[in-house]
Amino acid sequence: MVANIKIGITGLPGAGKTYMLIRIIDMLCSQDPELRVGGMIDEPVIEGKHRVGFTVRDLVSGEKQEFAHEGFESKITLGRIGMDVSKFDPVAVQAIKTAAETCDVIVIDEVGKLEVESEAFVKAVRDALEVNKPMILTLHKKSRNPLLQDIRRRDDVRILEVTPTNRNILPNKIVRLMNGENI
């Protein structure tokens, strides 16, 4: 695996960034069962057919915490969903730090509108970007947040967009890139 490859996956909401990221992790781990993948994944909370919130999960410890929900009163919102930073930070920030210190691959899902409202998260992402390890991030497509703009401008981050047309082939392409193949 290429030591310092950093791949940013972007796309519209609902394009399948997180689903694709989980497929990539599964593919990498099936290639090398000894590979330690760490970091954090955001997962939607679904009630009926509607997304009503989000949880964050630490890939190493398995700890999971609901940090955003329609029922949360907050100044930080995404539509009707409010965010509680005090529930997000302990899981997300620790997951990123653990991955940067002890894992072979760092995963950060998602650098999005809610998440960048956490100063501790922004610092953890910036610190992780400086670690000489492979990294996969999912990125909000349209945000003008300084962290997202900085990531997009970095020479060492390759940004790939997931679309309905390429979402089935992109995981294979990303795994090949991570393995050092020129594509």
MILUM-798247 format. One line per field, with one value per residue: residue number from 1; x, y, z of N, C-alpha, C, O in turn. Coordinates in Angstrom, 2 decimals. Atoms other than C-alpha are relative to their C-alpha. Layout:
N
n	(NUM | ...);
neast	(X | ...);
nnorth	(Y | ...);
nup	(Z | ...);
caeast	(X | ...);
canorth	(Y | ...);
caup	(Z | ...);
ceast	(X | ...);
cnorth	(Y | ...);
cup	(Z | ...);
oeast	(X | ...);
onorth	(Y | ...);
oup	(Z | ...);
This chain:
183
n	(1 | 2 | 3 | 4 | 5 | 6 | 7 | 8 | 9 | 10 | 11 | 12 | 13 | 14 | 15 | 16 | 17 | 18 | 19 | 20 | 21 | 22 | 23 | 24 | 25 | 26 | 27 | 28 | 29 | 30 | 31 | 32 | 33 | 34 | 35 | 36 | 37 | 38 | 39 | 40 | 41 | 42 | 43 | 44 | 45 | 46 | 47 | 48 | 49 | 50 | 51 | 52 | 53 | 54 | 55 | 56 | 57 | 58 | 59 | 60 | 61 | 62 | 63 | 64 | 65 | 66 | 67 | 68 | 69 | 70 | 71 | 72 | 73 | 74 | 75 | 76 | 77 | 78 | 79 | 80 | 81 | 82 | 83 | 84 | 85 | 86 | 87 | 88 | 89 | 90 | 91 | 92 | 93 | 94 | 95 | 96 | 97 | 98 | 99 | 100 | 101 | 102 | 103 | 104 | 105 | 106 | 107 | 108 | 109 | 110 | 111 | 112 | 113 | 114 | 115 | 116 | 117 | 118 | 119 | 120 | 121 | 122 | 123 | 124 | 125 | 126 | 127 | 128 | 129 | 130 | 131 | 132 | 133 | 134 | 135 | 136 | 137 | 138 | 139 | 140 | 141 | 142 | 143 | 144 | 145 | 146 | 147 | 148 | 149 | 150 | 151 | 152 | 153 | 154 | 155 | 156 | 157 | 158 | 159 | 160 | 161 | 162 | 163 | 164 | 165 | 166 | 167 | 168 | 169 | 170 | 171 | 172 | 173 | 174 | 175 | 176 | 177 | 178 | 179 | 180 | 181 | 182 | 183);
neast	(0.84 | -0.75 | -0.08 | 0.57 | 1.12 | 1.17 | 1.08 | 1.23 | 1.17 | 1.02 | 1.21 | 1.22 | 0.62 | 0.72 | -0.69 | -0.55 | -1.39 | -0.27 | 0.14 | -1.19 | -1.12 | 0.07 | -0.43 | -1.45 | -0.60 | 0.15 | -0.90 | -1.38 | -0.20 | 0.01 | -1.32 | -1.01 | 0.71 | -0.77 | 0.10 | 0.81 | 0.68 | 0.63 | 0.61 | 1.40 | 1.01 | 1.32 | 1.07 | 1.29 | 1.06 | 1.17 | 1.30 | 0.86 | -0.82 | -0.62 | -1.21 | 0.35 | -1.18 | -1.26 | -0.88 | -1.41 | -0.51 | -1.44 | -0.26 | -0.86 | 0.65 | 1.41 | 0.88 | 0.93 | 0.73 | 0.85 | -0.44 | 0.88 | 1.36 | 1.04 | 0.45 | -1.04 | -0.01 | -1.38 | -0.26 | -0.62 | 1.05 | 0.02 | 1.45 | 0.65 | -0.84 | -0.90 | -1.21 | -0.53 | -1.45 | -0.51 | 0.17 | -0.80 | -1.45 | -0.71 | -0.15 | -0.63 | -1.36 | -0.83 | -0.15 | -0.99 | -1.30 | -0.41 | -0.38 | -1.26 | -1.07 | -0.16 | 0.55 | -0.70 | 0.78 | 0.86 | 1.27 | 0.80 | 1.29 | -0.12 | -0.36 | 1.23 | 0.50 | 0.14 | -1.25 | -0.99 | 0.36 | -0.78 | -1.40 | -0.86 | 0.02 | -0.80 | -1.41 | -0.37 | -0.13 | -1.23 | -1.14 | -0.05 | -0.47 | -1.46 | -0.57 | -0.44 | 0.75 | 1.12 | 1.20 | 1.18 | 0.96 | 1.13 | 0.05 | 1.20 | -0.31 | 0.16 | -0.33 | -1.12 | -0.71 | -1.45 | -0.64 | 0.28 | -0.75 | -1.41 | -0.18 | 0.11 | -1.17 | -1.25 | -0.57 | -0.11 | 1.33 | 0.66 | 1.45 | 0.80 | 1.43 | 0.88 | 1.25 | 0.75 | -0.61 | -1.29 | -0.12 | -0.30 | -1.39 | -0.94 | -0.73 | -1.12 | -1.00 | -0.65 | -0.87 | -1.16 | -0.84 | -0.63 | -1.02 | -1.09 | 0.18 | 0.29 | 1.31);
nnorth	(-1.18 | -1.25 | -0.47 | -1.30 | -0.34 | -0.56 | -0.06 | -0.64 | 0.41 | -1.02 | 0.29 | -0.60 | 0.78 | 1.16 | 0.62 | 1.28 | -0.15 | 0.86 | 1.39 | 0.31 | 0.04 | 1.29 | 1.00 | -0.12 | 0.57 | 1.46 | 0.50 | -0.09 | 0.99 | 1.35 | 0.16 | 0.12 | 0.14 | -0.63 | -1.46 | -0.68 | -1.19 | -0.70 | -1.29 | -0.10 | 0.03 | -0.53 | 0.82 | -0.66 | 0.59 | 0.02 | 0.36 | 0.12 | -0.19 | -1.33 | -0.17 | -0.89 | -0.29 | 0.67 | 0.53 | 0.12 | 1.28 | 0.20 | 1.26 | 0.88 | 0.40 | 0.33 | -0.93 | -0.69 | -1.04 | -0.89 | -1.37 | -0.95 | 0.54 | -1.03 | -0.40 | -0.73 | -1.46 | -0.40 | -1.06 | 0.68 | 0.81 | 0.40 | 0.11 | 0.09 | 0.82 | -0.75 | 0.73 | -0.14 | 0.19 | 0.71 | 1.44 | 0.33 | -0.10 | 1.09 | 1.18 | -0.33 | -0.51 | 1.09 | 0.98 | -0.52 | 0.03 | 1.40 | 0.46 | -0.64 | 0.53 | 1.45 | 0.76 | -0.05 | -0.86 | -0.94 | -0.26 | -1.09 | -0.13 | -0.83 | -1.40 | -0.59 | -1.26 | 0.10 | 0.40 | -1.09 | -0.94 | 0.40 | -0.43 | 1.15 | 0.85 | -0.68 | 0.16 | 1.41 | 0.27 | -0.68 | 0.77 | 1.29 | -0.24 | -0.13 | 1.31 | 0.68 | 1.26 | -0.08 | -0.58 | -0.18 | -0.93 | -0.41 | -1.45 | -0.67 | -0.48 | -1.42 | -0.88 | -0.94 | -0.02 | -0.07 | 1.32 | 0.69 | -0.67 | 0.36 | 1.39 | 0.03 | -0.66 | 0.73 | 0.75 | 1.42 | 0.61 | 0.22 | -0.09 | 0.76 | -0.22 | 1.14 | -0.30 | 1.25 | 0.72 | 0.64 | 0.46 | 1.42 | 0.28 | -0.86 | 0.69 | 0.76 | -0.97 | -0.56 | 1.04 | 0.11 | -1.18 | 0.17 | 1.04 | -0.55 | 0.12 | -1.25 | 0.10);
nup	(0.00 | 0.09 | -1.38 | -0.33 | 0.89 | -0.66 | 0.99 | -0.42 | 0.77 | -0.11 | 0.75 | -0.53 | -1.07 | 0.48 | 1.13 | -0.43 | -0.45 | -1.16 | 0.46 | 0.79 | -0.93 | -0.70 | 0.99 | 0.16 | -1.21 | 0.09 | 1.04 | -0.49 | -1.08 | 0.56 | 0.63 | -1.05 | -1.28 | -1.08 | 0.14 | -1.03 | 0.50 | -1.11 | 0.28 | -0.35 | 1.06 | -0.32 | 0.57 | -0.20 | -0.82 | 0.87 | -0.58 | 1.18 | 1.19 | -0.13 | -0.81 | -1.11 | -0.81 | 0.34 | -1.05 | 0.35 | -0.49 | -0.02 | 0.68 | -0.81 | -1.25 | 0.24 | -0.72 | 0.90 | -0.72 | 0.79 | -0.26 | 0.67 | 0.12 | 0.13 | -1.33 | -0.73 | 0.10 | 0.25 | 0.97 | 1.14 | 0.60 | 1.40 | 0.14 | -1.32 | -0.87 | -0.85 | -0.38 | -1.35 | 0.12 | -1.18 | 0.24 | 1.18 | -0.20 | -0.67 | 0.86 | 1.28 | -0.16 | -0.50 | 1.08 | 0.95 | -0.67 | -0.11 | 1.34 | 0.37 | -0.84 | -0.09 | 1.12 | 1.28 | 0.88 | -0.73 | 0.67 | -0.59 | 0.68 | 1.17 | -0.24 | 0.51 | -0.56 | -1.46 | -0.64 | -0.03 | -1.06 | -1.18 | 0.09 | -0.31 | 1.20 | 1.03 | -0.38 | 0.16 | 1.44 | 0.46 | -0.52 | 0.69 | 1.37 | -0.03 | -0.30 | 1.22 | 0.13 | 0.95 | -0.59 | 0.84 | -0.60 | 0.82 | -0.09 | 0.46 | 1.35 | 0.30 | -1.12 | 0.14 | -1.28 | 0.21 | -0.05 | 1.26 | 1.06 | -0.17 | 0.44 | 1.47 | 0.60 | -0.30 | 1.11 | -0.33 | -0.10 | 1.29 | -0.19 | 0.96 | -0.23 | 0.20 | 0.69 | 0.24 | 1.11 | -0.31 | -1.39 | -0.10 | 0.41 | -0.72 | -1.08 | 0.58 | 0.44 | -1.19 | -0.56 | 0.89 | -0.27 | -1.30 | 0.17 | 0.78 | 1.43 | 0.72 | 0.67);
caeast	(0.00 | 1.21 | 2.39 | 1.11 | -1.81 | -4.76 | -8.06 | -11.04 | -14.40 | -16.98 | -20.49 | -23.97 | -25.90 | -27.26 | -24.74 | -23.39 | -20.12 | -20.37 | -21.62 | -18.72 | -16.25 | -17.43 | -16.99 | -13.43 | -12.59 | -13.98 | -11.96 | -8.73 | -9.20 | -10.00 | -6.72 | -4.76 | -6.43 | -3.63 | -4.43 | -5.63 | -8.16 | -9.23 | -11.11 | -14.75 | -17.88 | -21.09 | -24.24 | -27.78 | -30.56 | -33.60 | -37.18 | -39.64 | -38.22 | -36.75 | -33.28 | -33.82 | -30.27 | -26.74 | -24.51 | -20.73 | -18.91 | -15.28 | -13.96 | -11.45 | -13.41 | -16.88 | -18.17 | -21.20 | -22.98 | -25.96 | -24.78 | -27.44 | -31.22 | -34.36 | -35.16 | -31.88 | -32.10 | -28.98 | -27.61 | -25.82 | -28.37 | -28.69 | -32.27 | -34.33 | -31.48 | -29.64 | -26.10 | -24.77 | -21.00 | -20.53 | -21.80 | -19.81 | -16.34 | -15.54 | -16.12 | -15.05 | -11.96 | -10.67 | -11.28 | -9.20 | -6.39 | -6.31 | -6.20 | -3.37 | -1.35 | -2.00 | -3.62 | -2.35 | -5.13 | -7.00 | -10.69 | -12.67 | -16.34 | -17.53 | -15.92 | -19.32 | -21.43 | -22.20 | -18.83 | -16.76 | -18.63 | -16.50 | -13.15 | -11.70 | -12.75 | -11.21 | -7.93 | -7.94 | -8.49 | -5.73 | -3.35 | -4.24 | -3.58 | 0.04 | 0.55 | 2.44 | -0.26 | -2.85 | -6.08 | -9.58 | -11.94 | -15.44 | -16.02 | -19.13 | -19.37 | -20.42 | -19.29 | -17.01 | -15.72 | -11.99 | -11.06 | -12.78 | -11.21 | -7.77 | -8.22 | -9.31 | -6.25 | -3.70 | -1.36 | -1.25 | -5.03 | -6.65 | -10.35 | -12.75 | -16.48 | -19.00 | -21.98 | -24.80 | -22.87 | -19.50 | -20.40 | -20.09 | -16.63 | -15.08 | -14.30 | -12.15 | -10.38 | -9.65 | -8.28 | -6.04 | -4.81 | -4.09 | -2.10 | 0.07 | -1.40 | -1.43 | -4.97);
canorth	(0.00 | 3.51 | 5.01 | 8.55 | 8.33 | 10.45 | 10.08 | 12.37 | 11.02 | 13.68 | 13.65 | 14.94 | 13.93 | 10.43 | 9.57 | 6.68 | 8.05 | 6.18 | 2.97 | 3.10 | 3.81 | 0.72 | -1.35 | -0.03 | -0.91 | -4.43 | -4.86 | -3.66 | -5.91 | -8.95 | -8.35 | -8.10 | -9.50 | -7.97 | -4.43 | -2.14 | 0.39 | 3.03 | 6.27 | 7.18 | 6.67 | 8.69 | 6.65 | 7.94 | 7.33 | 6.30 | 6.32 | 5.04 | 6.27 | 9.50 | 10.39 | 11.94 | 12.04 | 10.69 | 8.48 | 8.40 | 5.07 | 4.43 | 1.74 | 0.38 | 0.37 | -0.01 | 2.77 | 4.45 | 7.66 | 9.51 | 13.11 | 14.68 | 14.29 | 16.19 | 16.28 | 17.99 | 21.72 | 23.31 | 26.34 | 23.87 | 22.41 | 20.61 | 21.17 | 20.09 | 18.03 | 19.56 | 18.60 | 18.03 | 18.56 | 17.20 | 13.81 | 13.91 | 14.92 | 12.12 | 9.40 | 11.12 | 12.93 | 9.95 | 7.64 | 9.88 | 10.20 | 6.42 | 5.76 | 8.26 | 6.71 | 2.97 | 2.03 | 1.39 | 3.34 | 6.42 | 6.81 | 10.01 | 10.00 | 12.68 | 16.09 | 17.71 | 20.68 | 19.44 | 17.91 | 21.00 | 22.93 | 21.05 | 22.78 | 19.60 | 17.61 | 20.20 | 20.05 | 16.23 | 16.12 | 18.67 | 16.69 | 13.40 | 14.89 | 15.44 | 11.77 | 9.72 | 7.03 | 6.19 | 8.09 | 8.05 | 10.94 | 11.66 | 15.32 | 17.46 | 18.51 | 22.16 | 23.48 | 26.52 | 25.73 | 26.59 | 23.00 | 21.57 | 24.19 | 23.46 | 19.71 | 20.29 | 22.50 | 20.04 | 18.54 | 15.23 | 14.62 | 13.09 | 14.02 | 11.61 | 12.22 | 9.43 | 9.52 | 7.05 | 6.12 | 5.30 | 4.25 | 0.54 | 0.78 | 3.54 | 1.29 | -0.97 | 2.06 | 3.48 | 0.16 | -0.06 | 3.52 | 2.68 | -0.34 | 1.90 | 1.17 | 4.05 | 4.64);
caup	(0.00 | -0.82 | 2.47 | 2.15 | -0.28 | 0.72 | -1.13 | -0.73 | -1.84 | -2.60 | -4.01 | -3.50 | -0.35 | -0.84 | -3.57 | -1.51 | -0.09 | 3.22 | 1.61 | -0.84 | 1.97 | 3.86 | 0.66 | 0.28 | 3.89 | 3.39 | 0.18 | 1.80 | 4.84 | 2.68 | 0.75 | 3.99 | 7.14 | 9.26 | 8.06 | 10.85 | 9.62 | 12.10 | 12.28 | 12.31 | 10.24 | 10.33 | 9.82 | 9.33 | 11.83 | 9.79 | 11.05 | 8.48 | 5.21 | 6.60 | 7.88 | 11.31 | 12.66 | 12.62 | 14.74 | 14.79 | 15.15 | 16.10 | 13.74 | 16.29 | 19.55 | 18.00 | 20.26 | 18.72 | 19.70 | 18.30 | 17.91 | 15.73 | 15.67 | 14.81 | 18.53 | 19.54 | 20.27 | 18.82 | 17.04 | 14.74 | 12.34 | 9.04 | 7.99 | 11.02 | 12.48 | 15.44 | 16.48 | 19.99 | 19.77 | 23.30 | 22.08 | 18.81 | 20.00 | 22.47 | 19.87 | 16.62 | 17.84 | 19.82 | 16.84 | 14.56 | 17.12 | 17.70 | 13.95 | 13.44 | 16.28 | 15.96 | 12.64 | 9.12 | 7.36 | 8.63 | 7.72 | 8.29 | 7.31 | 6.97 | 6.78 | 6.43 | 7.44 | 10.95 | 11.76 | 10.89 | 13.58 | 16.12 | 16.68 | 18.18 | 15.08 | 12.73 | 14.68 | 14.70 | 10.92 | 10.30 | 12.54 | 10.83 | 7.40 | 8.48 | 9.43 | 6.85 | 6.49 | 3.86 | 4.44 | 3.01 | 3.72 | 2.58 | 1.90 | 1.67 | -1.97 | -1.76 | 1.62 | 1.63 | 5.11 | 5.42 | 6.38 | 3.30 | 1.06 | 2.53 | 1.93 | -1.67 | -2.31 | -0.92 | -3.49 | -1.62 | -1.63 | -4.69 | -4.90 | -6.59 | -7.04 | -6.58 | -8.91 | -9.66 | -12.82 | -11.20 | -7.65 | -8.42 | -10.05 | -7.92 | -4.88 | -7.10 | -8.57 | -5.10 | -3.82 | -6.89 | -6.29 | -2.65 | -3.80 | -5.97 | -9.39 | -11.87 | -13.05);
ceast	(0.89 | -0.07 | -0.77 | -1.16 | -1.20 | -1.07 | -1.23 | -1.13 | -1.08 | -1.20 | -1.18 | -0.52 | -0.81 | 0.66 | 0.60 | 1.43 | 0.32 | -0.10 | 1.25 | 1.23 | 0.03 | 0.41 | 1.51 | 0.71 | -0.07 | 0.96 | 1.45 | 0.28 | -0.05 | 1.32 | 1.06 | -0.69 | 0.72 | -0.12 | -0.91 | -0.54 | -0.71 | -0.52 | -1.45 | -0.89 | -1.29 | -1.04 | -1.33 | -0.88 | -1.27 | -1.23 | -0.99 | 0.88 | 0.81 | 1.25 | -0.33 | 1.21 | 1.20 | 0.65 | 1.42 | 0.50 | 1.51 | 0.29 | 0.84 | -0.75 | -1.44 | -0.96 | -0.83 | -0.82 | -0.87 | 0.37 | -0.88 | -1.37 | -0.97 | -0.45 | 1.02 | -0.16 | 1.45 | 0.05 | 0.62 | -1.05 | 0.31 | -1.47 | -0.63 | 0.84 | 0.96 | 1.16 | 0.40 | 1.49 | 0.56 | -0.20 | 0.88 | 1.49 | 0.64 | 0.22 | 0.82 | 1.46 | 0.92 | 0.24 | 1.08 | 1.40 | 0.54 | 0.47 | 1.36 | 1.18 | 0.26 | -0.44 | 0.82 | -0.67 | -0.93 | -1.24 | -0.74 | -1.24 | -0.96 | 0.50 | -1.14 | -0.44 | -0.13 | 1.36 | 0.99 | -0.36 | 0.73 | 1.45 | 0.95 | 0.08 | 0.88 | 1.48 | 0.45 | 0.18 | 1.28 | 1.24 | 0.16 | 0.51 | 1.53 | 0.70 | 0.31 | -0.62 | -1.06 | -1.25 | -1.11 | -0.96 | -1.21 | -0.23 | -1.34 | 0.33 | 0.04 | 0.44 | 1.21 | 0.77 | 1.51 | 0.71 | -0.22 | 0.76 | 1.48 | 0.27 | -0.03 | 1.22 | 1.30 | 0.46 | 0.02 | -1.35 | -0.59 | -1.51 | -0.70 | -1.48 | -0.78 | -1.30 | -0.78 | 0.64 | 1.26 | 0.06 | 0.29 | 1.44 | 1.03 | 0.71 | 1.20 | 1.12 | 0.78 | 0.94 | 1.25 | 0.95 | 0.77 | 1.11 | 1.12 | -0.13 | -0.29 | -1.28 | -0.30);
cnorth	(1.24 | 0.69 | 1.29 | 0.40 | 0.49 | 0.20 | 0.62 | -0.43 | 1.06 | -0.41 | 0.65 | -0.83 | -1.16 | -0.71 | -1.36 | 0.06 | -0.97 | -1.47 | -0.43 | -0.12 | -1.34 | -1.13 | 0.02 | -0.61 | -1.52 | -0.60 | 0.02 | -1.07 | -1.43 | -0.28 | -0.29 | -0.05 | 0.64 | 1.53 | 0.58 | 1.30 | 0.65 | 1.35 | -0.03 | 0.03 | 0.59 | -0.89 | 0.68 | -0.76 | 0.13 | -0.40 | 0.01 | 0.07 | 1.29 | -0.05 | 1.05 | 0.35 | -0.76 | -0.55 | 0.06 | -1.29 | -0.03 | -1.38 | -0.98 | -0.50 | -0.48 | 0.92 | 0.80 | 0.98 | 0.79 | 1.44 | 1.05 | -0.65 | 1.16 | 0.51 | 0.81 | 1.50 | 0.43 | 1.18 | -0.58 | -0.94 | -0.34 | -0.29 | 0.03 | -0.76 | 0.90 | -0.87 | 0.32 | -0.33 | -0.80 | -1.52 | -0.47 | -0.11 | -1.20 | -1.23 | 0.35 | 0.39 | -1.11 | -1.05 | 0.44 | -0.06 | -1.43 | -0.52 | 0.57 | -0.60 | -1.49 | -0.80 | 0.17 | 0.95 | 0.85 | 0.27 | 1.11 | 0.21 | 0.69 | 1.35 | 0.79 | 1.23 | -0.05 | -0.19 | 1.15 | 1.09 | -0.32 | 0.41 | -1.16 | -0.96 | 0.61 | -0.17 | -1.45 | -0.36 | 0.63 | -0.77 | -1.32 | 0.15 | 0.10 | -1.33 | -0.71 | -1.40 | 0.18 | 0.51 | 0.06 | 0.89 | 0.12 | 1.47 | 0.53 | 0.70 | 1.51 | 0.95 | 0.88 | 0.13 | 0.01 | -1.36 | -0.73 | 0.65 | -0.34 | -1.43 | -0.07 | 0.60 | -0.77 | -0.79 | -1.50 | -0.70 | -0.10 | -0.05 | -0.76 | 0.19 | -1.27 | 0.50 | -1.30 | -0.85 | -0.77 | -0.65 | -1.48 | -0.32 | 0.80 | -0.71 | -0.79 | 0.93 | 0.54 | -1.03 | -0.16 | 1.20 | -0.17 | -1.05 | 0.44 | -0.14 | 1.36 | -0.18 | 1.33);
cup	(0.00 | 1.36 | 0.26 | -0.90 | 0.81 | -1.08 | 0.64 | -0.92 | 0.22 | -0.85 | 0.67 | 1.17 | -0.59 | -1.17 | 0.35 | 0.47 | 1.14 | -0.39 | -0.76 | 0.90 | 0.75 | -0.94 | -0.16 | 1.20 | -0.05 | -1.03 | 0.48 | 1.05 | -0.53 | -0.74 | 1.05 | 1.36 | 1.19 | -0.01 | 1.07 | -0.58 | 1.18 | -0.42 | 0.36 | -1.23 | 0.56 | -0.68 | 0.29 | 0.98 | -0.84 | 0.82 | -1.15 | -1.22 | 0.08 | 0.87 | 1.06 | 0.87 | -0.50 | 1.26 | -0.52 | 0.64 | -0.14 | -0.59 | 0.82 | 1.23 | -0.21 | 0.73 | -0.99 | 0.83 | -0.96 | 0.37 | -0.66 | -0.19 | -0.13 | 1.37 | 0.79 | -0.25 | -0.15 | -0.94 | -1.26 | -0.58 | -1.46 | -0.29 | 1.39 | 1.02 | 0.78 | 0.44 | 1.43 | -0.06 | 1.17 | -0.12 | -1.16 | 0.32 | 0.69 | -0.89 | -1.24 | 0.15 | 0.50 | -1.08 | -0.99 | 0.62 | 0.10 | -1.35 | -0.40 | 0.76 | -0.21 | -1.22 | -1.27 | -0.98 | 0.87 | -0.86 | 0.74 | -0.86 | 0.99 | 0.44 | -0.65 | 0.78 | 1.52 | 0.67 | 0.12 | 1.01 | 1.30 | -0.19 | 0.26 | -1.19 | -1.08 | 0.30 | -0.20 | -1.47 | -0.53 | 0.47 | -0.75 | -1.43 | -0.07 | 0.30 | -1.32 | -0.08 | -1.07 | 0.72 | -1.05 | 0.77 | -0.91 | 0.30 | -0.51 | -1.32 | -0.12 | 1.11 | -0.30 | 1.31 | -0.25 | 0.02 | -1.32 | -1.16 | 0.08 | -0.49 | -1.52 | -0.68 | 0.21 | -1.22 | 0.27 | 0.18 | -1.40 | 0.25 | -1.12 | 0.35 | -0.28 | -0.62 | -0.16 | -1.11 | 0.42 | 1.38 | 0.15 | -0.38 | 0.79 | 1.17 | -0.52 | -0.42 | 1.20 | 0.63 | -0.86 | 0.19 | 1.31 | -0.06 | -0.94 | -1.51 | -0.60 | -0.79 | -0.65);
oeast	(1.93 | -1.15 | -1.41 | -1.47 | -1.57 | -0.85 | -1.69 | -1.02 | -1.46 | -1.11 | -1.08 | -0.22 | -1.57 | 0.12 | 0.87 | 2.15 | 1.33 | 0.75 | 1.77 | 2.06 | 1.10 | 1.10 | 2.14 | 1.67 | 0.91 | 1.56 | 2.19 | 1.33 | 0.60 | 1.75 | 1.97 | -0.98 | 0.11 | 0.31 | -2.03 | 0.22 | -1.48 | -0.24 | -1.87 | -0.50 | -1.73 | -0.89 | -1.53 | -0.79 | -1.69 | -1.21 | -1.21 | 1.79 | 1.38 | 1.29 | -0.69 | 1.07 | 1.18 | 0.53 | 1.65 | 0.17 | 2.06 | -0.19 | 0.75 | -0.81 | -1.98 | -2.17 | -0.34 | -1.23 | -0.40 | 0.34 | -0.74 | -1.47 | -0.70 | -0.90 | 0.69 | -0.21 | 2.29 | -0.84 | 0.61 | -1.45 | 1.07 | -1.98 | -0.40 | 0.44 | 1.72 | 1.03 | 0.34 | 1.88 | 1.51 | 0.47 | 1.27 | 2.14 | 1.67 | 1.26 | 1.80 | 2.33 | 2.04 | 1.33 | 1.90 | 2.36 | 1.72 | 1.50 | 2.20 | 2.28 | 1.41 | -0.20 | 1.66 | -0.01 | -1.55 | -1.14 | -0.89 | -1.15 | -1.36 | 0.22 | -1.09 | 0.28 | 0.23 | 1.69 | 1.68 | 0.42 | 0.72 | 2.12 | 2.00 | 1.14 | 1.68 | 2.27 | 1.55 | 1.09 | 2.03 | 2.18 | 1.28 | 1.18 | 2.12 | 1.93 | -0.47 | 0.08 | -1.49 | -1.50 | -0.86 | -1.30 | -1.08 | -0.14 | -1.84 | 1.37 | 0.91 | 0.44 | 2.16 | 1.53 | 1.98 | 1.62 | 0.73 | 1.27 | 2.13 | 1.28 | 0.80 | 1.56 | 2.30 | -0.33 | 0.04 | -1.39 | -0.71 | -1.98 | -0.43 | -1.86 | -0.61 | -1.89 | -0.21 | 0.51 | 1.49 | 1.09 | 0.79 | 1.99 | 2.20 | 1.90 | 2.26 | 2.30 | 2.00 | 2.05 | 2.35 | 2.17 | 1.96 | 2.06 | 2.02 | 0.80 | -1.01 | -1.40 | -1.35);
onorth	(1.28 | 0.91 | 1.41 | 1.59 | -0.10 | 0.89 | 0.18 | -0.30 | 1.34 | -1.34 | 1.11 | -2.02 | -0.98 | -1.69 | -2.16 | -0.94 | -1.67 | -2.27 | -1.52 | -1.00 | -1.93 | -2.07 | -1.04 | -1.36 | -2.21 | -1.65 | -0.94 | -1.71 | -2.30 | -1.43 | -1.09 | 0.99 | 0.89 | 2.18 | 0.11 | 2.23 | 0.00 | 1.82 | -0.79 | 0.48 | 0.25 | -1.25 | 1.24 | -1.99 | 1.23 | -1.40 | 1.03 | -0.74 | 1.73 | -0.76 | 2.18 | 1.12 | -1.39 | 0.01 | 0.11 | -1.59 | 0.30 | -2.39 | -2.19 | -1.71 | -1.22 | 0.81 | 1.24 | 0.68 | 1.24 | 1.82 | 2.25 | -1.83 | 2.27 | 1.66 | 1.29 | 1.94 | 0.07 | 1.38 | 0.06 | -1.92 | 0.35 | -1.36 | 0.96 | -0.92 | 1.67 | -2.08 | 1.47 | -1.50 | -1.56 | -2.28 | -1.64 | -1.09 | -1.68 | -1.88 | -0.33 | -0.13 | -1.25 | -1.61 | -0.37 | -0.47 | -1.67 | -1.20 | -0.14 | -0.69 | -1.92 | -2.00 | 1.07 | 1.56 | 0.35 | 0.59 | 1.07 | 0.67 | 0.03 | 1.80 | 1.16 | 1.71 | 0.91 | 0.51 | 1.27 | 2.02 | 0.48 | -0.09 | -1.26 | -1.52 | -0.10 | -0.46 | -1.69 | -1.12 | -0.02 | -0.96 | -1.70 | -0.74 | -0.12 | -1.41 | -0.65 | -2.41 | 1.30 | 0.18 | 0.33 | 0.63 | 0.04 | 1.92 | 0.10 | 1.34 | 2.04 | 2.16 | 0.43 | 1.08 | -0.69 | -1.59 | -1.29 | -0.06 | -0.56 | -1.69 | -0.75 | 0.19 | -0.47 | -1.42 | -2.30 | -1.86 | 0.89 | -0.89 | -0.54 | 0.17 | -1.90 | 1.50 | -2.38 | -2.07 | -1.88 | -1.21 | -1.90 | -1.33 | 0.41 | -0.47 | -0.77 | 0.63 | 0.67 | -0.69 | -0.32 | 1.03 | 0.15 | -1.01 | -0.34 | 0.18 | 2.15 | -1.07 | 1.49);
oup	(0.65 | 1.91 | 1.30 | -1.01 | 1.83 | -2.07 | 1.70 | -2.14 | 1.35 | -1.66 | 1.81 | 1.26 | -1.54 | -1.68 | -0.53 | 0.39 | 1.09 | 0.01 | -0.55 | 0.69 | 0.91 | -0.51 | -0.24 | 1.03 | 0.25 | -0.78 | 0.26 | 1.03 | 0.05 | -0.80 | 0.81 | 1.95 | 2.23 | 0.94 | 1.28 | -0.87 | 1.88 | -1.53 | 1.24 | -2.31 | 1.65 | -1.84 | 1.36 | 1.09 | -1.19 | 1.55 | -1.79 | -1.40 | -0.92 | 1.87 | 0.74 | 1.82 | -1.56 | 2.34 | -1.73 | 1.79 | -1.19 | -0.07 | 0.62 | 1.46 | 0.61 | 0.57 | -2.03 | 1.95 | -2.01 | 1.53 | -0.40 | -0.54 | 0.31 | 1.48 | 1.87 | -1.40 | 0.67 | -1.77 | -2.31 | 0.06 | -2.14 | 0.04 | 2.15 | 2.17 | 0.18 | 0.58 | 1.87 | -0.08 | 1.01 | 0.57 | -1.20 | -0.03 | 0.20 | -0.79 | -1.53 | -0.55 | 0.01 | -1.15 | -1.43 | -0.03 | -0.15 | -1.43 | -0.95 | 0.23 | -0.21 | -1.27 | -1.37 | -1.82 | 1.80 | -2.04 | 1.96 | -1.99 | 1.94 | 1.55 | -1.82 | 1.66 | 2.20 | 1.62 | 1.14 | 1.20 | 2.23 | -1.10 | -0.38 | -1.47 | -1.70 | -0.60 | -0.71 | -1.82 | -1.26 | -0.30 | -1.09 | -1.94 | -1.13 | 0.21 | -2.27 | 0.00 | -1.34 | 1.88 | -2.22 | 1.92 | -2.13 | 1.44 | -1.54 | -1.44 | -0.80 | 0.90 | -0.94 | 1.50 | -1.15 | -0.77 | -1.88 | -2.03 | -0.95 | -1.14 | -2.13 | -1.79 | -0.45 | -1.91 | -0.67 | 0.58 | -2.12 | 1.02 | -2.30 | 1.52 | -1.33 | -0.18 | 0.04 | -1.10 | -0.05 | 1.74 | 1.19 | 0.08 | 0.85 | 1.35 | 0.09 | -0.21 | 1.15 | 1.03 | -0.33 | 0.20 | 1.38 | 0.72 | -1.25 | -2.24 | 0.01 | -1.63 | -1.27);
